[in-house]
Amino acid sequence: MDIRATLDQLNKLLQQGDFESLLQRCSDLLENPALEENHRVLLLDQKVKALTGLNRLEEATEATLEELPLLEKILGKEHMHIANLLHNLNMFLGASDKHAEAIPYSERELAIVRKLAPGTSREADALVSMAEHYYEQSLFADADKLLFEALALYEKNDGRRSLGVSTCLNNLGRSSENQNDMEKGAVYLEEAASIREELLGVHPDSAFTLLNYGTCLAALGQYLKAAQTLAHCAAVYEALDMSDSPFAAAARKNLELCSSALEPKEASSCLAAGGCCCRN
């Protein structure tokens, strides 16, 4: 097999977004028992991309677990490509709500990155990934510790007004809310929203952090500022043609409740949850 020509063909399918054809082609080629290990790794990598594009994350996890020992055999267990593969595995497991299962892989990723690229934003990426798994298990103190470490690294390497910093602030804000410290949460979320709007403009991440911030303000009883923030959030979702998303619906619902609270009567129900955002 001419692996270069084969990879060129597979990359074309990937660029075209033809994930079904890409998956079928990779699967057919991987059935060859005489396939060289380094070629098998390359084909598995393409298969993972196809499965990710099809949102078949459990299968992507299985393919990544098949690829991992082969790549370790070729490169050794402490290589940045291994760390990157572990990072993807963490993401797949997290998306499947298998956060406890993901922790050992996340620890391995962080250990490799700390050895090969200490003090970098790549180390911060690994810390944020691990923090997500703790957060989703309601281990907020553990998550916060990792997020503060990541925040310091992002700020050192990329500056305060950076996307990495905004991710840490957003997640610290949501963690603070879950620990009933709404005032601290609002401070984190306000800065996160400001950074994301500055750097991303009209973007789903900007809208999502605005939703978190507006909901937090409402929980603090700051209904006017909350209503202004949530109205802006809803407008961003509308500009993105995402008005039908559950987050846009939550923004509109919370806006209605804030408007009711600003009138001489109490809101009739609790605020709809805004959710959390732990990835970049």
C-alpha positions as CSV (number, residue, x, y, z in Angstrom):
1,M,0.0,0.0,0.0
2,D,1.2,3.5,-0.9
3,I,0.5,5.1,2.5
4,R,1.2,8.6,1.2
5,A,-1.3,8.3,-1.6
6,T,-3.8,6.6,0.7
7,L,-3.5,9.4,3.3
8,D,-4.0,12.0,0.5
9,Q,-7.2,10.3,-0.5
10,L,-8.4,10.1,3.1
11,N,-7.5,13.7,3.8
12,K,-9.6,14.8,0.8
13,L,-12.6,12.9,2.2
14,L,-12.0,14.6,5.6
15,Q,-11.8,18.1,4.0
16,Q,-15.0,17.4,2.1
17,G,-16.7,16.4,5.3
18,D,-17.6,13.0,3.9
19,F,-17.1,11.2,7.2
20,E,-19.1,8.1,6.2
21,S,-16.9,7.4,3.2
22,L,-13.8,8.2,5.3
23,L,-14.9,5.8,8.0
24,Q,-15.7,3.0,5.5
25,R,-12.4,3.4,3.7
26,C,-10.4,3.3,7.0
27,S,-12.3,0.3,8.3
28,D,-11.7,-1.6,5.1
29,L,-8.0,-0.9,5.1
30,L,-7.7,-1.8,8.8
31,E,-9.0,-5.3,8.2
32,N,-5.7,-6.2,6.5
33,P,-3.8,-8.3,9.1
34,A,-0.5,-7.7,7.4
35,L,-0.8,-3.9,7.8
36,E,2.4,-2.4,9.3
37,E,1.9,-1.0,12.8
38,N,2.9,2.6,11.8
39,H,0.4,2.5,9.0
40,R,-2.3,1.1,11.3
41,V,-1.7,4.1,13.7
42,L,-2.2,6.5,10.8
43,L,-5.4,4.9,9.7
44,L,-6.8,4.7,13.2
45,D,-6.1,8.4,13.6
46,Q,-8.2,9.1,10.4
47,K,-10.9,6.7,11.7
48,V,-11.1,8.6,15.0
49,K,-11.5,11.9,13.0
50,A,-14.3,10.3,11.0
51,L,-16.1,9.0,14.1
52,T,-15.7,12.4,15.8
53,G,-17.3,14.1,12.7
54,L,-20.2,11.7,12.9
55,N,-20.5,12.3,16.7
56,R,-20.0,8.6,17.4
57,L,-17.9,9.3,20.5
58,E,-18.0,5.9,22.1
59,E,-16.6,4.3,19.0
60,A,-14.1,7.1,18.8
61,T,-13.0,6.3,22.3
62,E,-12.6,2.6,21.4
63,A,-10.5,3.5,18.3
64,T,-8.3,5.8,20.4
65,L,-7.8,3.1,22.9
66,E,-6.7,0.8,20.1
67,E,-4.4,3.4,18.7
68,L,-2.8,4.3,22.1
69,P,-0.6,1.2,22.7
70,L,0.5,1.1,19.1
71,L,1.7,4.7,19.2
72,E,3.4,4.1,22.6
73,K,5.3,1.2,21.0
74,I,6.5,3.4,18.2
75,L,7.2,6.7,20.1
76,G,7.5,5.6,23.7
77,K,5.2,6.4,26.6
78,E,6.4,9.9,27.1
79,H,5.9,11.8,23.9
80,M,3.8,14.9,23.1
81,H,1.8,12.9,20.5
82,I,0.9,10.5,23.3
83,A,-0.2,13.5,25.5
84,N,-2.3,14.8,22.6
85,L,-3.9,11.4,22.1
86,L,-4.7,11.2,25.8
87,H,-6.2,14.7,25.6
88,N,-8.6,13.5,22.9
89,L,-9.4,10.5,24.9
90,N,-10.3,12.7,27.9
91,M,-12.6,14.8,25.7
92,F,-14.4,11.7,24.4
93,L,-14.9,10.2,27.9
94,G,-16.0,13.6,29.2
95,A,-18.6,14.0,26.5
96,S,-19.9,10.5,27.4
97,D,-20.1,11.5,31.1
98,K,-17.4,9.1,32.0
99,H,-15.5,11.6,34.1
100,A,-14.2,9.2,36.8
101,E,-12.9,6.9,34.1
102,A,-11.2,9.8,32.4
103,I,-9.1,10.9,35.5
104,P,-6.2,8.4,35.1
105,Y,-5.8,9.4,31.4
106,S,-5.9,13.0,32.3
107,E,-3.3,12.5,35.0
108,R,-1.0,10.8,32.4
109,E,-1.5,13.6,30.0
110,L,-0.6,16.2,32.6
111,A,2.5,14.3,33.7
112,I,3.8,14.1,30.1
113,V,3.2,17.7,29.4
114,R,4.8,18.8,32.6
115,K,7.9,16.9,31.7
116,L,8.1,18.0,28.0
117,A,6.5,21.5,28.1
118,P,6.4,22.7,31.7
119,G,5.0,26.2,32.3
120,T,3.3,26.5,28.9
121,S,-0.2,27.0,27.8
122,R,-0.3,23.4,26.8
123,E,0.1,22.5,30.5
124,A,-2.8,24.8,31.2
125,D,-4.9,23.0,28.6
126,A,-4.3,19.7,30.4
127,L,-5.2,21.3,33.8
128,V,-8.5,22.6,32.4
129,S,-9.3,19.2,30.9
130,M,-8.7,17.5,34.3
131,A,-10.6,20.2,36.2
132,E,-13.7,19.5,34.0
133,H,-13.8,15.9,35.2
134,Y,-13.6,17.0,38.9
135,Y,-16.2,19.7,38.3
136,E,-18.7,17.3,36.8
137,Q,-18.3,15.0,39.8
138,S,-19.1,18.0,42.1
139,L,-15.5,18.0,43.4
140,F,-15.4,21.8,43.2
141,A,-12.4,22.4,45.4
142,D,-10.3,20.0,43.4
143,A,-11.5,21.6,40.2
144,D,-10.8,25.2,41.4
145,K,-7.2,24.3,42.4
146,L,-6.5,23.1,38.9
147,L,-8.2,26.1,37.3
148,F,-6.2,28.6,39.3
149,E,-3.0,26.9,38.2
150,A,-4.2,27.0,34.6
151,L,-5.2,30.6,34.9
152,A,-1.8,31.6,36.1
153,L,-0.1,29.8,33.2
154,Y,-2.5,31.3,30.5
155,E,-2.0,34.8,31.9
156,K,1.8,34.4,31.9
157,N,2.0,33.0,28.4
158,D,-0.9,34.7,26.6
159,G,-1.9,37.7,28.7
160,R,-4.9,38.4,30.8
161,R,-7.2,39.1,27.8
162,S,-6.9,35.7,26.3
163,L,-9.3,32.8,25.6
164,G,-7.6,30.5,28.0
165,V,-8.0,33.0,30.8
166,S,-11.7,33.4,29.8
167,T,-12.3,29.7,30.0
168,C,-10.8,29.5,33.5
169,L,-12.8,32.5,34.7
170,N,-16.0,31.1,33.2
171,N,-15.5,27.8,34.9
172,L,-14.5,29.3,38.2
173,G,-17.6,31.4,38.0
174,R,-19.8,28.4,37.6
175,S,-18.0,26.5,40.3
176,S,-18.5,29.5,42.7
177,E,-22.2,29.5,41.9
178,N,-22.4,25.8,42.7
179,Q,-20.7,26.6,46.0
180,N,-23.3,29.3,46.7
181,D,-20.8,32.1,46.4
182,M,-22.8,34.1,43.8
183,E,-20.9,37.4,44.3
184,K,-17.5,35.8,43.5
185,G,-19.1,33.9,40.6
186,A,-20.4,37.2,39.1
187,V,-17.0,38.8,39.2
188,Y,-15.4,35.8,37.4
189,L,-18.2,35.6,34.8
190,E,-18.3,39.3,34.1
191,E,-14.6,39.3,33.1
192,A,-15.0,36.1,31.2
193,A,-17.9,37.5,29.1
194,S,-15.9,40.7,28.5
195,I,-12.9,38.8,27.2
196,R,-14.9,36.5,25.0
197,E,-16.9,39.3,23.4
198,E,-13.7,41.2,22.8
199,L,-11.8,38.3,21.2
200,L,-14.7,36.3,19.6
201,G,-17.4,38.8,19.0
202,V,-20.7,37.2,18.1
203,H,-19.9,33.6,19.0
204,P,-21.6,30.7,20.9
205,D,-19.0,30.9,23.7
206,S,-19.6,34.6,24.1
207,A,-23.4,34.0,24.3
208,F,-23.0,31.1,26.7
209,T,-20.9,33.1,29.2
210,L,-23.4,36.0,29.0
211,L,-26.1,33.5,29.9
212,N,-24.1,32.3,32.9
213,Y,-23.4,35.9,34.0
214,G,-26.9,37.1,33.6
215,T,-28.3,34.1,35.5
216,C,-25.8,34.7,38.3
217,L,-26.8,38.4,38.5
218,A,-30.4,37.4,38.7
219,A,-29.6,35.1,41.6
220,L,-28.0,38.0,43.4
221,G,-31.2,40.0,42.9
222,Q,-29.6,42.5,40.5
223,Y,-32.5,42.2,38.1
224,L,-32.0,45.3,36.0
225,K,-28.4,44.4,35.1
226,A,-29.4,40.8,34.7
227,A,-32.1,41.7,32.3
228,Q,-29.8,43.8,30.2
229,T,-27.2,41.0,30.1
230,L,-29.8,38.3,29.2
231,A,-31.3,40.5,26.5
232,H,-27.9,40.9,25.0
233,C,-27.3,37.2,25.3
234,A,-30.6,36.4,23.5
235,A,-29.7,38.9,20.8
236,V,-26.3,37.2,20.2
237,Y,-28.0,33.8,19.9
238,E,-30.5,35.3,17.4
239,A,-27.6,36.7,15.4
240,L,-26.0,33.3,15.3
241,D,-29.3,31.8,14.1
242,M,-29.4,29.7,17.3
243,S,-32.7,31.0,18.8
244,D,-34.0,27.4,19.0
245,S,-31.2,26.2,21.2
246,P,-31.9,25.3,24.8
247,F,-29.5,28.0,26.0
248,A,-31.3,30.7,24.0
249,A,-34.5,29.5,25.5
250,A,-33.0,29.7,29.0
251,A,-31.9,33.3,28.3
252,R,-35.4,34.3,27.2
253,K,-37.0,32.5,30.2
254,N,-34.7,34.2,32.7
255,L,-35.2,37.5,31.0
256,E,-39.0,37.2,31.5
257,L,-38.4,36.3,35.2
258,C,-36.1,39.3,35.6
259,S,-38.7,41.6,34.0
260,S,-41.4,40.2,36.3
261,A,-39.1,40.9,39.3
262,L,-38.6,44.5,38.2
263,E,-42.4,45.0,38.4
264,P,-44.2,45.4,41.7
265,K,-44.8,41.7,42.0
266,E,-42.6,38.7,42.6
267,A,-41.4,36.3,39.9
268,S,-43.5,33.2,39.9
269,S,-40.8,30.6,39.5
270,C,-37.1,29.9,39.9
271,L,-34.5,30.8,37.3
272,A,-33.8,28.4,34.6
273,A,-30.4,26.9,34.8
274,G,-27.7,28.3,32.6
275,G,-25.4,25.3,32.6
276,C,-21.6,25.2,32.6
277,C,-18.9,25.4,29.9
278,C,-15.7,23.6,30.8
279,R,-13.9,23.3,27.3
280,N,-12.4,26.2,25.2
